[in-house]
Amino acid sequence: MSASVTPAVEDVRPVRRPVASRTWRGAAVGVVAAGGVTVVLAGAADLPGFIPYSAIAVLLATLWAVRRPGGWGAFALLVVQVLAATVPWAVPTSLVDWALAAAAATAVVTTHLSLALLAAWPVRAELPRASLDRWVRQGAVLVLVGVVAALVGALASRTPISWGPFVGTLALLLLAALAWTVRLATRRR
């Protein structure tokens, strides 16, 4: 009697190599820098003379935060970004105002996301692809939240006051949908 040998089934999934430290750290620092530029430009829409002051403050805080992403530098950068975005503004009333407010808020939150990634992983460590995928999904969801916030804000500023409860209900439903989206996008697989 001869026994037949069945070949082992091989796993055909491609091997996903981790991302080199220089690549992912450079991308995260780029997101932090882009967030600073976005905040300065969005904040200067109402008061262009504020650009030099906010740009210098954001630049210094960005350098501190990137050098020490897990310390007070990150906190200082987020505070400076919020101040640079909100100090020169009036209350948003038009779609452009709401879009600028949402862009600034999204920039601050994505800056926080990038600084958290920089603080969580050692300087010379490679980043696993699964972590990179989660980071990109979270960033995409944050951008989606910013777009929806701008649309709801614009809708709220353009509707008659009697529609307030309806717009508020719509905002809460959209918030619940976004929370569910965040949950789906960030859960482990």
Disulfide bonds with the S-S distance in Angstrom:
none
